[in-house]
Every structure is written in structure tokens, then in C-alpha cells.
Amino acid sequence: MMTKSEQQTAVAQPLEVPAEVIEVFEKAHRYLRESYGTCPSVADLMQYWLTGATSWDVVVEVERSLLGKSHPSQKSDVESVRDESSVQL
């Protein structure tokens, strides 16, 4: 667990986002714009994801990466239990 001072320092530092990650959000942006005629900016989509993702979402994405599962339909064993309170981080 980070201290309050560590949290403030972490927030103050810029985040370097790899080009391949930005491309994912650009694809989402294009899809949303084409589907709905409007969409938040790519930067806003990234911020929404970062602030809205739960620790469980992060665990699931890391598991997918580690297990080589690239499609959402390929779920890990624990992913189907989406009860974040049962995960000890």
C-alpha cells in the first residue's frame, strides 16, 4: 500500500504510453465515432479506462497476457468469478 506522499508523487509524474497501447485506444475511438457519431478524445478514453478499471480488471488483463490469451472470449479460470472482494492483492 502506498503512503499518501507516494500517491501524490505517483500522480504528479507523467505516464509514458507505448505506441501499441495508444493504437488500441485509437481503434476504440474510431469504432465509437463510427458507431455513435461522437466520441471522447483518445486521451480522455485512456483516462476513463485508467480511472475506471478495478484491480480485478488489471489482474484479468495481466493473466490474459501471461497465459497468451488475446481474445476476451478466452477467459482465465478465475475470470468468470468477477468478485473483486475475493481477490487478495
PDB file of N, CA, C and O in Angstrom:
ATOM      1  N   MET A   1       0.844  -1.169   0.000  1.00  0.00           N
ATOM      2  CA  MET A   1       0.000   0.000   0.000  1.00  0.00           C
ATOM      3  C   MET A   1       0.892   1.235   0.000  1.00  0.00           C
ATOM      4  O   MET A   1       1.837   1.323   0.784  1.00  0.00           O
ATOM      5  N   MET A   2       0.597   2.174  -0.866  1.00  0.00           N
ATOM      6  CA  MET A   2       1.399   3.403  -0.941  1.00  0.00           C
ATOM      7  C   MET A   2       0.945   4.396   0.121  1.00  0.00           C
ATOM      8  O   MET A   2      -0.233   4.473   0.468  1.00  0.00           O
ATOM      9  N   THR A   3       1.919   5.154   0.628  1.00  0.00           N
ATOM     10  CA  THR A   3       1.593   6.220   1.558  1.00  0.00           C
ATOM     11  C   THR A   3       0.971   7.378   0.784  1.00  0.00           C
ATOM     12  O   THR A   3       1.038   7.411  -0.445  1.00  0.00           O
ATOM     13  N   LYS A   4       0.380   8.308   1.483  1.00  0.00           N
ATOM     14  CA  LYS A   4      -0.227   9.487   0.844  1.00  0.00           C
ATOM     15  C   LYS A   4       0.819  10.254   0.034  1.00  0.00           C
ATOM     16  O   LYS A   4       0.533  10.707  -1.074  1.00  0.00           O
ATOM     17  N   SER A   5       2.010  10.400   0.572  1.00  0.00           N
ATOM     18  CA  SER A   5       3.082  11.100  -0.128  1.00  0.00           C
ATOM     19  C   SER A   5       3.465  10.371  -1.415  1.00  0.00           C
ATOM     20  O   SER A   5       3.671  11.006  -2.449  1.00  0.00           O
ATOM     21  N   GLU A   6       3.562   9.046  -1.358  1.00  0.00           N
ATOM     22  CA  GLU A   6       3.886   8.252  -2.549  1.00  0.00           C
ATOM     23  C   GLU A   6       2.793   8.373  -3.599  1.00  0.00           C
ATOM     24  O   GLU A   6       3.082   8.448  -4.793  1.00  0.00           O
ATOM     25  N   GLN A   7       1.531   8.393  -3.159  1.00  0.00           N
ATOM     26  CA  GLN A   7       0.414   8.543  -4.089  1.00  0.00           C
ATOM     27  C   GLN A   7       0.476   9.891  -4.795  1.00  0.00           C
ATOM     28  O   GLN A   7       0.260   9.965  -6.005  1.00  0.00           O
ATOM     29  N   GLN A   8       0.765  10.951  -4.058  1.00  0.00           N
ATOM     30  CA  GLN A   8       0.845  12.283  -4.656  1.00  0.00           C
ATOM     31  C   GLN A   8       1.993  12.364  -5.646  1.00  0.00           C
ATOM     32  O   GLN A   8       1.861  13.000  -6.692  1.00  0.00           O
ATOM     33  N   THR A   9       3.113  11.733  -5.338  1.00  0.00           N
ATOM     34  CA  THR A   9       4.261  11.717  -6.240  1.00  0.00           C
ATOM     35  C   THR A   9       3.924  10.927  -7.500  1.00  0.00           C
ATOM     36  O   THR A   9       4.268  11.345  -8.606  1.00  0.00           O
ATOM     37  N   ALA A  10       3.261   9.801  -7.340  1.00  0.00           N
ATOM     38  CA  ALA A  10       2.903   8.960  -8.487  1.00  0.00           C
ATOM     39  C   ALA A  10       1.957   9.703  -9.423  1.00  0.00           C
ATOM     40  O   ALA A  10       2.079   9.587 -10.642  1.00  0.00           O
ATOM     41  N   VAL A  11       1.030  10.453  -8.877  1.00  0.00           N
ATOM     42  CA  VAL A  11       0.073  11.196  -9.690  1.00  0.00           C
ATOM     43  C   VAL A  11       0.763  12.332 -10.438  1.00  0.00           C
ATOM     44  O   VAL A  11       0.377  12.665 -11.558  1.00  0.00           O
ATOM     45  N   ALA A  12       1.766  12.918  -9.830  1.00  0.00           N
ATOM     46  CA  ALA A  12       2.425  14.073 -10.418  1.00  0.00           C
ATOM     47  C   ALA A  12       3.346  13.704 -11.584  1.00  0.00           C
ATOM     48  O   ALA A  12       3.711  14.572 -12.377  1.00  0.00           O
ATOM     49  N   GLN A  13       3.720  12.444 -11.696  1.00  0.00           N
ATOM     50  CA  GLN A  13       4.634  12.032 -12.752  1.00  0.00           C
ATOM     51  C   GLN A  13       3.871  11.691 -14.020  1.00  0.00           C
ATOM     52  O   GLN A  13       2.824  11.046 -13.971  1.00  0.00           O
ATOM     53  N   PRO A  14       4.408  12.134 -15.175  1.00  0.00           N
ATOM     54  CA  PRO A  14       3.741  11.794 -16.436  1.00  0.00           C
ATOM     55  C   PRO A  14       3.868  10.302 -16.724  1.00  0.00           C
ATOM     56  O   PRO A  14       4.814   9.645 -16.291  1.00  0.00           O
ATOM     57  N   LEU A  15       2.919   9.801 -17.446  1.00  0.00           N
ATOM     58  CA  LEU A  15       2.898   8.390 -17.805  1.00  0.00           C
ATOM     59  C   LEU A  15       3.282   8.256 -19.273  1.00  0.00           C
ATOM     60  O   LEU A  15       2.661   8.872 -20.139  1.00  0.00           O
ATOM     61  N   GLU A  16       4.301   7.455 -19.551  1.00  0.00           N
ATOM     62  CA  GLU A  16       4.706   7.207 -20.931  1.00  0.00           C
ATOM     63  C   GLU A  16       3.924   6.006 -21.442  1.00  0.00           C
ATOM     64  O   GLU A  16       4.019   4.908 -20.892  1.00  0.00           O
ATOM     65  N   VAL A  17       3.156   6.223 -22.492  1.00  0.00           N
ATOM     66  CA  VAL A  17       2.308   5.173 -23.037  1.00  0.00           C
ATOM     67  C   VAL A  17       2.909   4.689 -24.347  1.00  0.00           C
ATOM     68  O   VAL A  17       3.121   5.482 -25.265  1.00  0.00           O
ATOM     69  N   PRO A  18       3.188   3.379 -24.442  1.00  0.00           N
ATOM     70  CA  PRO A  18       3.755   2.839 -25.682  1.00  0.00           C
ATOM     71  C   PRO A  18       2.804   3.033 -26.864  1.00  0.00           C
ATOM     72  O   PRO A  18       1.584   3.044 -26.701  1.00  0.00           O
ATOM     73  N   ALA A  19       3.380   3.183 -28.044  1.00  0.00           N
ATOM     74  CA  ALA A  19       2.597   3.421 -29.264  1.00  0.00           C
ATOM     75  C   ALA A  19       1.548   2.333 -29.492  1.00  0.00           C
ATOM     76  O   ALA A  19       0.432   2.634 -29.916  1.00  0.00           O
ATOM     77  N   GLU A  20       1.894   1.074 -29.216  1.00  0.00           N
ATOM     78  CA  GLU A  20       0.930  -0.004 -29.455  1.00  0.00           C
ATOM     79  C   GLU A  20      -0.281   0.076 -28.527  1.00  0.00           C
ATOM     80  O   GLU A  20      -1.368  -0.384 -28.876  1.00  0.00           O
ATOM     81  N   VAL A  21      -0.090   0.658 -27.354  1.00  0.00           N
ATOM     82  CA  VAL A  21      -1.225   0.848 -26.437  1.00  0.00           C
ATOM     83  C   VAL A  21      -2.092   2.001 -26.942  1.00  0.00           C
ATOM     84  O   VAL A  21      -3.319   1.915 -26.920  1.00  0.00           O
ATOM     85  N   ILE A  22      -1.460   3.061 -27.391  1.00  0.00           N
ATOM     86  CA  ILE A  22      -2.215   4.191 -27.942  1.00  0.00           C
ATOM     87  C   ILE A  22      -3.039   3.732 -29.142  1.00  0.00           C
ATOM     88  O   ILE A  22      -4.173   4.178 -29.320  1.00  0.00           O
ATOM     89  N   GLU A  23      -2.483   2.849 -29.962  1.00  0.00           N
ATOM     90  CA  GLU A  23      -3.212   2.329 -31.129  1.00  0.00           C
ATOM     91  C   GLU A  23      -4.504   1.620 -30.722  1.00  0.00           C
ATOM     92  O   GLU A  23      -5.516   1.727 -31.414  1.00  0.00           O
ATOM     93  N   VAL A  24      -4.471   0.908 -29.615  1.00  0.00           N
ATOM     94  CA  VAL A  24      -5.679   0.224 -29.127  1.00  0.00           C
ATOM     95  C   VAL A  24      -6.777   1.244 -28.836  1.00  0.00           C
ATOM     96  O   VAL A  24      -7.935   1.040 -29.201  1.00  0.00           O
ATOM     97  N   PHE A  25      -6.410   2.337 -28.183  1.00  0.00           N
ATOM     98  CA  PHE A  25      -7.396   3.365 -27.864  1.00  0.00           C
ATOM     99  C   PHE A  25      -7.841   4.124 -29.114  1.00  0.00           C
ATOM    100  O   PHE A  25      -8.988   4.563 -29.198  1.00  0.00           O
ATOM    101  N   GLU A  26      -6.939   4.280 -30.082  1.00  0.00           N
ATOM    102  CA  GLU A  26      -7.319   4.909 -31.352  1.00  0.00           C
ATOM    103  C   GLU A  26      -8.342   4.043 -32.092  1.00  0.00           C
ATOM    104  O   GLU A  26      -9.280   4.569 -32.691  1.00  0.00           O
ATOM    105  N   LYS A  27      -8.167   2.740 -32.051  1.00  0.00           N
ATOM    106  CA  LYS A  27      -9.148   1.832 -32.675  1.00  0.00           C
ATOM    107  C   LYS A  27     -10.499   1.955 -31.985  1.00  0.00           C
ATOM    108  O   LYS A  27     -11.539   2.019 -32.640  1.00  0.00           O
ATOM    109  N   ALA A  28     -10.474   1.988 -30.659  1.00  0.00           N
ATOM    110  CA  ALA A  28     -11.723   2.144 -29.908  1.00  0.00           C
ATOM    111  C   ALA A  28     -12.383   3.472 -30.254  1.00  0.00           C
ATOM    112  O   ALA A  28     -13.598   3.545 -30.433  1.00  0.00           O
ATOM    113  N   HIS A  29     -11.576   4.512 -30.346  1.00  0.00           N
ATOM    114  CA  HIS A  29     -12.084   5.841 -30.691  1.00  0.00           C
ATOM    115  C   HIS A  29     -12.764   5.826 -32.051  1.00  0.00           C
ATOM    116  O   HIS A  29     -13.875   6.334 -32.201  1.00  0.00           O
ATOM    117  N   ARG A  30     -12.090   5.237 -33.051  1.00  0.00           N
ATOM    118  CA  ARG A  30     -12.686   5.167 -34.403  1.00  0.00           C
ATOM    119  C   ARG A  30     -13.997   4.389 -34.388  1.00  0.00           C
ATOM    120  O   ARG A  30     -14.979   4.810 -34.999  1.00  0.00           O
ATOM    121  N   TYR A  31     -14.011   3.256 -33.691  1.00  0.00           N
ATOM    122  CA  TYR A  31     -15.221   2.437 -33.613  1.00  0.00           C
ATOM    123  C   TYR A  31     -16.367   3.226 -32.984  1.00  0.00           C
ATOM    124  O   TYR A  31     -17.477   3.239 -33.515  1.00  0.00           O
ATOM    125  N   LEU A  32     -16.107   3.874 -31.873  1.00  0.00           N
ATOM    126  CA  LEU A  32     -17.156   4.631 -31.184  1.00  0.00           C
ATOM    127  C   LEU A  32     -17.652   5.797 -32.042  1.00  0.00           C
ATOM    128  O   LEU A  32     -18.853   6.057 -32.101  1.00  0.00           O
ATOM    129  N   ARG A  33     -16.731   6.496 -32.704  1.00  0.00           N
ATOM    130  CA  ARG A  33     -17.116   7.623 -33.565  1.00  0.00           C
ATOM    131  C   ARG A  33     -17.970   7.127 -34.729  1.00  0.00           C
ATOM    132  O   ARG A  33     -18.989   7.736 -35.051  1.00  0.00           O
ATOM    133  N   GLU A  34     -17.562   6.027 -35.362  1.00  0.00           N
ATOM    134  CA  GLU A  34     -18.326   5.472 -36.486  1.00  0.00           C
ATOM    135  C   GLU A  34     -19.689   4.958 -36.028  1.00  0.00           C
ATOM    136  O   GLU A  34     -20.684   5.102 -36.737  1.00  0.00           O
ATOM    137  N   SER A  35     -19.727   4.365 -34.854  1.00  0.00           N
ATOM    138  CA  SER A  35     -20.970   3.767 -34.347  1.00  0.00           C
ATOM    139  C   SER A  35     -21.951   4.801 -33.816  1.00  0.00           C
ATOM    140  O   SER A  35     -23.160   4.659 -33.998  1.00  0.00           O
ATOM    141  N   TYR A  36     -21.439   5.842 -33.158  1.00  0.00           N
ATOM    142  CA  TYR A  36     -22.318   6.785 -32.467  1.00  0.00           C
ATOM    143  C   TYR A  36     -22.213   8.221 -32.963  1.00  0.00           C
ATOM    144  O   TYR A  36     -22.959   9.090 -32.512  1.00  0.00           O
ATOM    145  N   GLY A  37     -21.297   8.474 -33.882  1.00  0.00           N
ATOM    146  CA  GLY A  37     -21.168   9.817 -34.431  1.00  0.00           C
ATOM    147  C   GLY A  37     -20.377  10.774 -33.566  1.00  0.00           C
ATOM    148  O   GLY A  37     -20.077  11.887 -33.997  1.00  0.00           O
ATOM    149  N   THR A  38     -20.039  10.373 -32.378  1.00  0.00           N
ATOM    150  CA  THR A  38     -19.263  11.208 -31.469  1.00  0.00           C
ATOM    151  C   THR A  38     -18.501  10.307 -30.514  1.00  0.00           C
ATOM    152  O   THR A  38     -18.854   9.146 -30.311  1.00  0.00           O
ATOM    153  N   CYS A  39     -17.467  10.858 -29.941  1.00  0.00           N
ATOM    154  CA  CYS A  39     -16.664  10.062 -29.020  1.00  0.00           C
ATOM    155  C   CYS A  39     -15.716  10.982 -28.270  1.00  0.00           C
ATOM    156  O   CYS A  39     -15.267  11.988 -28.820  1.00  0.00           O
ATOM    157  N   PRO A  40     -15.402  10.650 -27.010  1.00  0.00           N
ATOM    158  CA  PRO A  40     -14.375  11.415 -26.306  1.00  0.00           C
ATOM    159  C   PRO A  40     -13.032  11.265 -27.029  1.00  0.00           C
ATOM    160  O   PRO A  40     -12.859  10.347 -27.831  1.00  0.00           O
ATOM    161  N   SER A  41     -12.105  12.141 -26.756  1.00  0.00           N
ATOM    162  CA  SER A  41     -10.782  12.064 -27.375  1.00  0.00           C
ATOM    163  C   SER A  41     -10.067  10.786 -26.931  1.00  0.00           C
ATOM    164  O   SER A  41     -10.460  10.150 -25.953  1.00  0.00           O
ATOM    165  N   VAL A  42      -9.013  10.424 -27.662  1.00  0.00           N
ATOM    166  CA  VAL A  42      -8.213   9.250 -27.304  1.00  0.00           C
ATOM    167  C   VAL A  42      -7.653   9.432 -25.893  1.00  0.00           C
ATOM    168  O   VAL A  42      -7.681   8.497 -25.093  1.00  0.00           O
ATOM    169  N   ALA A  43      -7.150  10.617 -25.585  1.00  0.00           N
ATOM    170  CA  ALA A  43      -6.607  10.886 -24.244  1.00  0.00           C
ATOM    171  C   ALA A  43      -7.679  10.702 -23.172  1.00  0.00           C
ATOM    172  O   ALA A  43      -7.406  10.152 -22.106  1.00  0.00           O
ATOM    173  N   ASP A  44      -8.899  11.163 -23.456  1.00  0.00           N
ATOM    174  CA  ASP A  44      -9.990  11.001 -22.492  1.00  0.00           C
ATOM    175  C   ASP A  44     -10.354   9.519 -22.325  1.00  0.00           C
ATOM    176  O   ASP A  44     -10.610   9.069 -21.208  1.00  0.00           O
ATOM    177  N   LEU A  45     -10.376   8.768 -23.417  1.00  0.00           N
ATOM    178  CA  LEU A  45     -10.668   7.325 -23.323  1.00  0.00           C
ATOM    179  C   LEU A  45      -9.630   6.630 -22.444  1.00  0.00           C
ATOM    180  O   LEU A  45      -9.970   5.777 -21.624  1.00  0.00           O
ATOM    181  N   MET A  46      -8.375   6.999 -22.620  1.00  0.00           N
ATOM    182  CA  MET A  46      -7.317   6.400 -21.803  1.00  0.00           C
ATOM    183  C   MET A  46      -7.503   6.765 -20.334  1.00  0.00           C
ATOM    184  O   MET A  46      -7.332   5.927 -19.450  1.00  0.00           O
ATOM    185  N   GLN A  47      -7.852   8.011 -20.087  1.00  0.00           N
ATOM    186  CA  GLN A  47      -8.073   8.440 -18.703  1.00  0.00           C
ATOM    187  C   GLN A  47      -9.282   7.723 -18.098  1.00  0.00           C
ATOM    188  O   GLN A  47      -9.233   7.302 -16.942  1.00  0.00           O
ATOM    189  N   TYR A  48     -10.358   7.581 -18.861  1.00  0.00           N
ATOM    190  CA  TYR A  48     -11.538   6.862 -18.367  1.00  0.00           C
ATOM    191  C   TYR A  48     -11.177   5.434 -17.985  1.00  0.00           C
ATOM    192  O   TYR A  48     -11.596   4.931 -16.943  1.00  0.00           O
ATOM    193  N   TRP A  49     -10.386   4.781 -18.854  1.00  0.00           N
ATOM    194  CA  TRP A  49     -10.007   3.400 -18.578  1.00  0.00           C
ATOM    195  C   TRP A  49      -9.133   3.318 -17.334  1.00  0.00           C
ATOM    196  O   TRP A  49      -9.346   2.463 -16.475  1.00  0.00           O
ATOM    197  N   LEU A  50      -8.152   4.205 -17.238  1.00  0.00           N
ATOM    198  CA  LEU A  50      -7.252   4.172 -16.083  1.00  0.00           C
ATOM    199  C   LEU A  50      -7.983   4.445 -14.777  1.00  0.00           C
ATOM    200  O   LEU A  50      -7.707   3.801 -13.765  1.00  0.00           O
ATOM    201  N   THR A  51      -8.904   5.386 -14.791  1.00  0.00           N
ATOM    202  CA  THR A  51      -9.605   5.723 -13.550  1.00  0.00           C
ATOM    203  C   THR A  51     -10.763   4.778 -13.258  1.00  0.00           C
ATOM    204  O   THR A  51     -11.197   4.662 -12.112  1.00  0.00           O
ATOM    205  N   GLY A  52     -11.262   4.106 -14.283  1.00  0.00           N
ATOM    206  CA  GLY A  52     -12.416   3.231 -14.085  1.00  0.00           C
ATOM    207  C   GLY A  52     -12.086   1.770 -13.895  1.00  0.00           C
ATOM    208  O   GLY A  52     -12.923   1.005 -13.416  1.00  0.00           O
ATOM    209  N   ALA A  53     -10.883   1.367 -14.260  1.00  0.00           N
ATOM    210  CA  ALA A  53     -10.517  -0.041 -14.143  1.00  0.00           C
ATOM    211  C   ALA A  53     -10.366  -0.421 -12.678  1.00  0.00           C
ATOM    212  O   ALA A  53      -9.798   0.328 -11.883  1.00  0.00           O
ATOM    213  N   THR A  54     -10.873  -1.571 -12.339  1.00  0.00           N
ATOM    214  CA  THR A  54     -10.718  -2.084 -10.982  1.00  0.00           C
ATOM    215  C   THR A  54      -9.432  -2.903 -10.905  1.00  0.00           C
ATOM    216  O   THR A  54      -8.839  -3.235 -11.932  1.00  0.00           O
ATOM    217  N   SER A  55      -9.013  -3.222  -9.705  1.00  0.00           N
ATOM    218  CA  SER A  55      -7.831  -4.075  -9.566  1.00  0.00           C
ATOM    219  C   SER A  55      -8.080  -5.429 -10.222  1.00  0.00           C
ATOM    220  O   SER A  55      -7.155  -6.057 -10.736  1.00  0.00           O
ATOM    221  N   TRP A  56      -9.333  -5.873 -10.200  1.00  0.00           N
ATOM    222  CA  TRP A  56      -9.687  -7.141 -10.837  1.00  0.00           C
ATOM    223  C   TRP A  56      -9.503  -7.054 -12.359  1.00  0.00           C
ATOM    224  O   TRP A  56      -9.021  -8.003 -12.977  1.00  0.00           O
ATOM    225  N   ASP A  57      -9.880  -5.933 -12.959  1.00  0.00           N
ATOM    226  CA  ASP A  57      -9.663  -5.744 -14.394  1.00  0.00           C
ATOM    227  C   ASP A  57      -8.180  -5.850 -14.734  1.00  0.00           C
ATOM    228  O   ASP A  57      -7.810  -6.456 -15.740  1.00  0.00           O
ATOM    229  N   VAL A  58      -7.339  -5.262 -13.897  1.00  0.00           N
ATOM    230  CA  VAL A  58      -5.897  -5.304 -14.124  1.00  0.00           C
ATOM    231  C   VAL A  58      -5.398  -6.741 -14.014  1.00  0.00           C
ATOM    232  O   VAL A  58      -4.614  -7.189 -14.852  1.00  0.00           O
ATOM    233  N   VAL A  59      -5.845  -7.471 -12.985  1.00  0.00           N
ATOM    234  CA  VAL A  59      -5.446  -8.869 -12.806  1.00  0.00           C
ATOM    235  C   VAL A  59      -5.833  -9.688 -14.032  1.00  0.00           C
ATOM    236  O   VAL A  59      -5.027 -10.474 -14.529  1.00  0.00           O
ATOM    237  N   VAL A  60      -7.046  -9.516 -14.519  1.00  0.00           N
ATOM    238  CA  VAL A  60      -7.529 -10.278 -15.678  1.00  0.00           C
ATOM    239  C   VAL A  60      -6.673  -9.980 -16.905  1.00  0.00           C
ATOM    240  O   VAL A  60      -6.296 -10.900 -17.631  1.00  0.00           O
ATOM    241  N   GLU A  61      -6.363  -8.709 -17.145  1.00  0.00           N
ATOM    242  CA  GLU A  61      -5.549  -8.358 -18.315  1.00  0.00           C
ATOM    243  C   GLU A  61      -4.139  -8.928 -18.211  1.00  0.00           C
ATOM    244  O   GLU A  61      -3.582  -9.390 -19.207  1.00  0.00           O
ATOM    245  N   VAL A  62      -3.561  -8.900 -17.017  1.00  0.00           N
ATOM    246  CA  VAL A  62      -2.223  -9.472 -16.846  1.00  0.00           C
ATOM    247  C   VAL A  62      -2.270 -10.975 -17.045  1.00  0.00           C
ATOM    248  O   VAL A  62      -1.389 -11.542 -17.691  1.00  0.00           O
ATOM    249  N   GLU A  63      -3.295 -11.633 -16.494  1.00  0.00           N
ATOM    250  CA  GLU A  63      -3.437 -13.079 -16.698  1.00  0.00           C
ATOM    251  C   GLU A  63      -3.554 -13.411 -18.179  1.00  0.00           C
ATOM    252  O   GLU A  63      -2.908 -14.344 -18.656  1.00  0.00           O
ATOM    253  N   ARG A  64      -4.364 -12.664 -18.905  1.00  0.00           N
ATOM    254  CA  ARG A  64      -4.505 -12.903 -20.344  1.00  0.00           C
ATOM    255  C   ARG A  64      -3.151 -12.798 -21.031  1.00  0.00           C
ATOM    256  O   ARG A  64      -2.800 -13.624 -21.873  1.00  0.00           O
ATOM    257  N   SER A  65      -2.407 -11.780 -20.662  1.00  0.00           N
ATOM    258  CA  SER A  65      -1.098 -11.568 -21.268  1.00  0.00           C
ATOM    259  C   SER A  65      -0.150 -12.714 -20.928  1.00  0.00           C
ATOM    260  O   SER A  65       0.534 -13.242 -21.805  1.00  0.00           O
ATOM    261  N   LEU A  66      -0.110 -13.092 -19.664  1.00  0.00           N
ATOM    262  CA  LEU A  66       0.795 -14.163 -19.230  1.00  0.00           C
ATOM    263  C   LEU A  66       0.408 -15.511 -19.810  1.00  0.00           C
ATOM    264  O   LEU A  66       1.273 -16.338 -20.101  1.00  0.00           O
ATOM    265  N   LEU A  67      -0.881 -15.733 -19.979  1.00  0.00           N
ATOM    266  CA  LEU A  67      -1.361 -17.014 -20.490  1.00  0.00           C
ATOM    267  C   LEU A  67      -1.473 -17.024 -22.005  1.00  0.00           C
ATOM    268  O   LEU A  67      -1.852 -18.035 -22.595  1.00  0.00           O
ATOM    269  N   GLY A  68      -1.144 -15.900 -22.638  1.00  0.00           N
ATOM    270  CA  GLY A  68      -1.190 -15.833 -24.090  1.00  0.00           C
ATOM    271  C   GLY A  68      -2.596 -15.818 -24.644  1.00  0.00           C
ATOM    272  O   GLY A  68      -2.825 -16.237 -25.779  1.00  0.00           O
ATOM    273  N   LYS A  69      -3.535 -15.343 -23.857  1.00  0.00           N
ATOM    274  CA  LYS A  69      -4.924 -15.290 -24.297  1.00  0.00           C
ATOM    275  C   LYS A  69      -5.226 -13.884 -24.765  1.00  0.00           C
ATOM    276  O   LYS A  69      -5.213 -12.946 -23.968  1.00  0.00           O
ATOM    277  N   SER A  70      -5.498 -13.728 -26.051  1.00  0.00           N
ATOM    278  CA  SER A  70      -5.664 -12.387 -26.593  1.00  0.00           C
ATOM    279  C   SER A  70      -7.108 -12.003 -26.861  1.00  0.00           C
ATOM    280  O   SER A  70      -7.387 -10.840 -27.152  1.00  0.00           O
ATOM    281  N   HIS A  71      -8.007 -12.923 -26.774  1.00  0.00           N
ATOM    282  CA  HIS A  71      -9.404 -12.622 -27.094  1.00  0.00           C
ATOM    283  C   HIS A  71     -10.249 -12.713 -25.835  1.00  0.00           C
ATOM    284  O   HIS A  71     -10.088 -13.650 -25.052  1.00  0.00           O
ATOM    285  N   PRO A  72     -11.155 -11.747 -25.624  1.00  0.00           N
ATOM    286  CA  PRO A  72     -11.978 -11.744 -24.415  1.00  0.00           C
ATOM    287  C   PRO A  72     -12.781 -13.021 -24.196  1.00  0.00           C
ATOM    288  O   PRO A  72     -13.144 -13.331 -23.062  1.00  0.00           O
ATOM    289  N   SER A  73     -13.063 -13.764 -25.260  1.00  0.00           N
ATOM    290  CA  SER A  73     -13.845 -14.992 -25.069  1.00  0.00           C
ATOM    291  C   SER A  73     -12.999 -16.100 -24.460  1.00  0.00           C
ATOM    292  O   SER A  73     -13.536 -17.106 -23.995  1.00  0.00           O
ATOM    293  N   GLN A  74     -11.684 -15.927 -24.459  1.00  0.00           N
ATOM    294  CA  GLN A  74     -10.794 -16.894 -23.847  1.00  0.00           C
ATOM    295  C   GLN A  74     -10.543 -16.456 -22.418  1.00  0.00           C
ATOM    296  O   GLN A  74      -9.610 -15.696 -22.155  1.00  0.00           O
ATOM    297  N   LYS A  75     -11.360 -16.924 -21.499  1.00  0.00           N
ATOM    298  CA  LYS A  75     -11.281 -16.454 -20.123  1.00  0.00           C
ATOM    299  C   LYS A  75     -10.361 -17.342 -19.299  1.00  0.00           C
ATOM    300  O   LYS A  75     -10.253 -18.545 -19.535  1.00  0.00           O
ATOM    301  N   SER A  76      -9.704 -16.723 -18.329  1.00  0.00           N
ATOM    302  CA  SER A  76      -8.891 -17.483 -17.392  1.00  0.00           C
ATOM    303  C   SER A  76      -9.822 -18.194 -16.422  1.00  0.00           C
ATOM    304  O   SER A  76     -11.021 -17.918 -16.384  1.00  0.00           O
ATOM    305  N   ASP A  77      -9.267 -19.103 -15.645  1.00  0.00           N
ATOM    306  CA  ASP A  77     -10.079 -19.893 -14.716  1.00  0.00           C
ATOM    307  C   ASP A  77     -10.795 -19.023 -13.687  1.00  0.00           C
ATOM    308  O   ASP A  77     -11.949 -19.285 -13.345  1.00  0.00           O
ATOM    309  N   VAL A  78     -10.116 -17.990 -13.193  1.00  0.00           N
ATOM    310  CA  VAL A  78     -10.728 -17.161 -12.156  1.00  0.00           C
ATOM    311  C   VAL A  78     -11.536 -16.001 -12.717  1.00  0.00           C
ATOM    312  O   VAL A  78     -12.280 -15.351 -11.982  1.00  0.00           O
ATOM    313  N   GLU A  79     -11.398 -15.739 -13.994  1.00  0.00           N
ATOM    314  CA  GLU A  79     -12.060 -14.570 -14.574  1.00  0.00           C
ATOM    315  C   GLU A  79     -13.570 -14.651 -14.508  1.00  0.00           C
ATOM    316  O   GLU A  79     -14.240 -13.623 -14.406  1.00  0.00           O
ATOM    317  N   SER A  80     -14.111 -15.837 -14.563  1.00  0.00           N
ATOM    318  CA  SER A  80     -15.568 -15.978 -14.560  1.00  0.00           C
ATOM    319  C   SER A  80     -16.180 -15.637 -13.213  1.00  0.00           C
ATOM    320  O   SER A  80     -17.395 -15.466 -13.119  1.00  0.00           O
ATOM    321  N   VAL A  81     -15.384 -15.535 -12.189  1.00  0.00           N
ATOM    322  CA  VAL A  81     -15.881 -15.233 -10.847  1.00  0.00           C
ATOM    323  C   VAL A  81     -15.775 -13.763 -10.577  1.00  0.00           C
ATOM    324  O   VAL A  81     -15.322 -13.493  -9.464  1.00  0.00           O
ATOM    325  N   ARG A  82     -16.063 -12.846 -11.277  1.00  0.00           N
ATOM    326  CA  ARG A  82     -15.799 -11.415 -11.155  1.00  0.00           C
ATOM    327  C   ARG A  82     -16.179 -10.825  -9.806  1.00  0.00           C
ATOM    328  O   ARG A  82     -16.950  -9.868  -9.739  1.00  0.00           O
ATOM    329  N   ASP A  83     -15.650 -11.384  -8.748  1.00  0.00           N
ATOM    330  CA  ASP A  83     -15.896 -10.845  -7.413  1.00  0.00           C
ATOM    331  C   ASP A  83     -14.569 -10.321  -6.883  1.00  0.00           C
ATOM    332  O   ASP A  83     -13.762 -11.067  -6.328  1.00  0.00           O
ATOM    333  N   GLU A  84     -14.363  -9.028  -7.068  1.00  0.00           N
ATOM    334  CA  GLU A  84     -13.090  -8.430  -6.717  1.00  0.00           C
ATOM    335  C   GLU A  84     -12.777  -8.582  -5.232  1.00  0.00           C
ATOM    336  O   GLU A  84     -11.606  -8.644  -4.857  1.00  0.00           O
ATOM    337  N   SER A  85     -13.786  -8.644  -4.391  1.00  0.00           N
ATOM    338  CA  SER A  85     -13.530  -8.747  -2.955  1.00  0.00           C
ATOM    339  C   SER A  85     -12.890 -10.082  -2.583  1.00  0.00           C
ATOM    340  O   SER A  85     -12.324 -10.213  -1.497  1.00  0.00           O
ATOM    341  N   SER A  86     -12.972 -11.073  -3.469  1.00  0.00           N
ATOM    342  CA  SER A  86     -12.386 -12.368  -3.156  1.00  0.00           C
ATOM    343  C   SER A  86     -10.926 -12.450  -3.559  1.00  0.00           C
ATOM    344  O   SER A  86     -10.269 -13.453  -3.279  1.00  0.00           O
ATOM    345  N   VAL A  87     -10.403 -11.422  -4.208  1.00  0.00           N
ATOM    346  CA  VAL A  87      -9.010 -11.420  -4.658  1.00  0.00           C
ATOM    347  C   VAL A  87      -8.167 -10.655  -3.640  1.00  0.00           C
ATOM    348  O   VAL A  87      -8.443  -9.494  -3.340  1.00  0.00           O
ATOM    349  N   GLN A  88      -7.161 -11.302  -3.124  1.00  0.00           N
ATOM    350  CA  GLN A  88      -6.265 -10.660  -2.168  1.00  0.00           C
ATOM    351  C   GLN A  88      -5.068 -10.092  -2.923  1.00  0.00           C
ATOM    352  O   GLN A  88      -4.226 -10.844  -3.412  1.00  0.00           O
ATOM    353  N   LEU A  89      -4.992  -8.769  -3.018  1.00  0.00           N
ATOM    354  CA  LEU A  89      -3.855  -8.129  -3.691  1.00  0.00           C
ATOM    355  C   LEU A  89      -2.950  -7.486  -2.688  1.00  0.00           C
ATOM    356  O   LEU A  89      -1.936  -6.896  -3.060  1.00  0.00           O
TER     357      LEU A  89
END
